[in-house]
Amino acid sequence: MPTAVTLQQLRHHAIARSLFTPTTLPKALARLGFVQADPLRAPARAQDLTLRHRVRGYRAGDLERRYPRLGIEEDFFINYGFMPRSLHTLMHPRTARRVWTPARWRQADAVLAFVQAHGVVHPREVDAHFAHGRSVNWFGGSGRASTELLDGMHYRGLLRVARREGGTRLYAARVPDRAALQPARSGLPQVSPEAALDHMVDVLVGKYAPLPQASLSLLVHMLAGAAPQWLALRRAALQRALLRLPSAEVDGTRWVWPAGENPASRRHASAAEAERVRLLAPFDPVVWDRRRFEALWGWAYRFEAYVPAAKRLRGHYALPLLWRDQVIGWANAAVLQGRLQVQPGFVAGHAPRDAAWRRAWDEEVQHLCDCLGVTD
């Protein structure tokens, strides 16, 4: 029987389930299922801005520093980011949609032998050894051909990111799991493509729920990047998800969420309405889905980092500003000469006028300073 919920309850559910009580970094990564990465640092990278709300005592760069010991992988899911190896394994061996020529495969084989011989390599080592030259990248710019080849090998599962050095990915050969190498001898149960896709869909629902059905459809469509070898199976995966997931229609929109959860639970309201201010990354799970954002908060947020400066409405890297259960505006933050400067903007044209807001705002700015290791 359909569950009766309100838009306010969906809003509370969205906030409470995603902004859970801060925990350890491994537990937060497992609970999120996937953390989107972005190279822009404004004032920190998106993955750091996301994790600081969910990990006790998190400091910018902790994910990169601890990455080799966390049992996670960098790779492409619906976009690029960090994920548990259990999810990473399901996507491989991945058959890329762009077919390599025999000559390209010979280059890849030579690079793979070089990486296997050296253990962990920096892209400049590969470039110095092979002198692949330069190539035109996907957005029309020029880059090192070795970097493009390493990216392609990583995507195809030949290489993995071992760690980063100054933000640059260092690669090692990827050793496939035992079941993939010897499926007949491993004794491990084999995961069917359908089961693998179902798990990926559940990860997405667990991260972004409650979701409008149209947003779930988009996310399943985006799995083309995670597992291009199963393009034809996505529609059936969506239909299976819609059959097994609880849902409700609210104001003409069908919403879905994970089994076993109740958006109408009163505990969500108490958590969501706490007197907290949070400056969220543009890719934070709370605000990532722009369709859901507009439905829950009634205004349109857009990421403007790649919009010409003269056409920006809110700023280069405007951080959505959550106060209690409402996204009431945005803020642009920058570190200048070791000090954090934060400039907020408000949908209503002004900040809330009560003392609780001011205290919560000061606490959030201090929390961001602590994460960045700078002065307010």
N, C-alpha and C positions, 0 to 999 in steps of 0.2 A: 504494500500500500504506500503511495507517495508520502514523503515527509513534508509537513507544513513548516516552512521557515520564512523569515522576513529578510529583507535586504540588510537591515541593521545586524541581524544575527549572522548573516554571511560575512559581513564586514568584521565583526568580532571574531568569528572563526578564522578568517584569513590572517588576522594579526596575531591572535593567541597561539595558533599552531605553528606559525613560522618563526615568530620572535619568542621562542621557548626560553626557559630559564637557562642562563649561560652555563656551559658545561666544559668538558675538556675538548681539545682540538680533535682527537680521533672520534669522540662521540658525536661532536657537532657535524663532522664530515659525513659520518655514517647516517646521521639523521637527515641531513640535507640531501644526501644521495648524489649530488653533483653541485659544484661551485663554479659558476662562470668566471672566466678570467678576462682581463682587459689590460693592455699595456699602459694606458694613460695613468698618470699619477697626479690626481687633482682632488684632494691633496695626497691621496694614497691610491694604490691600485684597487680596482673593484673588488677583487677577492679579499683584500684586507678590510675594506670598508664593510663588506658583507659579514665577515667572520668576527669582527670586533663586537658586534651585538650579541653573538651566540657563544663566544668562548671567553671564559674567565681570564682576565688579565692579558688579553690578546694584545700583541704589539705588532705594528706593521712589519712585514717581512717574516713573521714566524712561520707561515706556511712554506715559504721558499726555503728557510733555514732547516726546517724539520722534515721536508719532503722525502729525502732518501730513507727515513726511518718510519714513515707513516703507513706504508703498504697501500699507497694510492698511485694513480697514474695521471699524467697529463695527456689529453687526447681530445679529439673532436667528438662531441655527443650531438645535441641540437645546435650547439656552438662550442667554442673551445673552452676547456676548463679542466678541473680536477675531479676525479671520481675514484671510488673503491675498485680494486682489481677485479672483484667479482663482477662488476658491471662491465669493466673494460674487456674482460675475457669473452663476454657474450658477443661482442661486436666483431671479433676476429676469428678466423682469417677474413679480412675485409677485402672485397673486390671493388676497387675504385672505378668510378664511371669513366674517367679519363684513361684510355688505353695507351699503355706505353709501347713504343716501338722496340724491336729486338735490340737495336743499338742502345736504347735507354736502359733496357734491362741489363745489358752487359756493363754499363756504367754502374748501375745499382749493385750488381754482383761484386764488382771490384771494390766499391766503397764498403759494402758489407764485410768483405774479407779483411779490409783495412781496419774497420771498427773492431771486428772480432780479435784481431791481432793486438790491438792497443787497449782494449777494455772500454775506456770512456774517452771520447774525442770531442774537441771543440771544433765548430765549423771551419775556423780559419786553418786548422791542421789539415782538414780534408781539402780545402781550397789550395793550400800550399803544396800538397802532395800531388793532386790531380790536375790543377790548373784548368778547371772547367770553363773559366771565363765568366762572361756576364750574360744575363738573359732578361727578357721583358716579363715582368710579373703580371698578375691578373688585373691590376688596376692601371696598367700602362707605364709604370715606373721601371727603372733598371735596377737589378740586383744581382748578386753573385749566383751563378748557375749551380754551384755546389750547395748553397743554402736551399734553393728550390728543390734540388734532388733529395737532400736530407729531409725536407718537409714531406715530400712524396713518399719516401721510404717509411717515415714515421706513420703517415696516414695509412699505409698499406700493412702496417704491423711488422715490418722488418726491423725497425728500430724502436726504442723507447727513450723517453727523457730520463736520464740518470739523475741529473740535478741541474741547477742553474749557477752561472758564474757572472755576476754583474748584470743579471737579467737575461743573459744569453743561454739558450738551451744547450746542454752537453748531452751527447747521445751515447747509448750503449746498444749492443745487439739485443733484440727482444727474444727471449726464450719462450716459445709457446707452452701453454700448460700441458701436463702429461696426457690428458685425455685427448687433446687435439693432435698430439704427436703420434700416439698409438691407441686409437679409439678401441680397437679390438682387444688389446691386452691390458688396458688401464684398470679395468674392473669398475670404472666410475660410470654412473648413469649419463647417457648422452642427452644434451639439451636440444630439443627440436627448434627450428627457426621460429615456429609459432610461440613456443614457451619463452624463447629469448626476447621476442618482441613484446610479449605480454609483460615480462619483467621490466623492460625499458619503459613501457607505458605507465606501469605502476610507479616507477621512480619519478616520472614527470608529474603524475597526479599527486604523489606524496609531496613533491616540492612546491607545486604551484596551486594546489587546491585551496578553497573551493573555486572551480573553474566554470565559466560559461561553456556549454557544449561546443560552440564554435571555436573557442580557444583550444579545447582538447583536440579537436579535429586538426587545427593548425599545428599543434605540437607533434601529433602523430605524423603529419605530413613532413615535418622537419627531421624525422628519423631517417630520411633519405641520406643525410650526411653521416649518421651513425652507422648505418648498415645498408649501403647502396645495393648490396647483393640480394636484398629482400624487398625491393621496391614494390613488387606486385602483391606482397603480403600485408601491406599497411592497412588497406581498407578493411580487410577481415579483422585485423587486430583492433581497429577502432570499434567495429561492431561488437566484438567480444567484450571490450571495455565498457561500452554503453549498456550491455546486458548485465554485467556483474557489479557495476558501481552504483551506489545509491544516488538518487537525484531528486530534484524538485524544480518546479517552474515558479519563478518569481518575476512579476512584472513583465510577463511575456518571454522571459529568457529561461532556458533549461540549464540548471547548474548541476555539477557532479562533484563528488568528493570521495575519499577512500572509504572502503568498507569498514564498519566498526566505529566510525566517527559520527558525532551528532552536532551539527552546526547550531542547534537550538539550545545547547547546554549552557546553563547559567555561568559556569566557570569561565567560559570564553569571555563573557561580558566583563567580569571582574578583572581579568587579565588585560583585556584590550583597553579598558577605561582607566587604567592606572595613570597617575599624573606623571607621565614620562614624555620627554621629547626625544625623538630619534631622527638623526640625519641619515638617510638611507642612500646607498649606492644606486645609480640609475638602473643597475641590473639586479638589485636585491629582489628576492622572490616575492616580497610584499607588493612591489610596484612593477615588476617585469612585464606582466601582461597588460598592455595599454587598454585593451578592450575591457578587461576587468577593472582596471584603475578608474576609467570613466564611469562605469556602472556603480562602483562602490563609493567614489568620492565626488563625482559630478563635475569634474573639469578635466581638461586634456593636458597631460604631461608629455613632453617630447624631449628626447635626448638631442642636444644641439651642438655637440663637440665638432661635428663635421658640417655644420651650417655656417655660411659666411657670417662674420662677426656683425655686420650691419643688419642682418636679418634675424638675429637671435632675440627671442623674447625674454628669456630668463637667464642665459649665461652659458659659457663654454661647457661647464660640467656641473650643472645645477643639481643639487642633492634634494630629493623630495623630503619635506619636513613633516614628520608625523607627530602630532600632539594628541595625547589620549588615543581616541579611535578615529581621528580625522587627519587627513593630509591637508594641512591648511596653507601650504606654500612650499618654498624651496630655499636653498641657501647655496651660495658660492663660497668655497673655502680655498685658501692658499696659504702656504708657508713662505714668509718673506723675512729674511735675515733671522731665521730661527724662531720666529713668532707666528702663531696662527692668526689669520685674519678671516673672519666669517661675516658675510653680508647676506642677511636674509631678505626674502621677499614674500609677500602674503597675497593670497587670492582675494581676501577682503580689503586689501589696501593698507592694512595696519596689523600689528601684533595683538594677540589677546591682551586684555587690560588688567588681568588679575595677578596677584603676587605668586600664586602657584605656578603660573606659566614662567615667570621670570626665574624662579628657583630652578625649575626643570630645565630651562634653556641653559642656564649657567652650568648645571651639572653635565649636560650633554656636551657642551663646548669643552669642559674640562676632561670629560671622558675621551673626546677626540684628541685633545692635546696629549693625554697619557699614551694613547695608542701610537701617536706619531713621535712621541718623545720630544715635544717642543713646548714653548711657553704660550700661555693664553695672551 
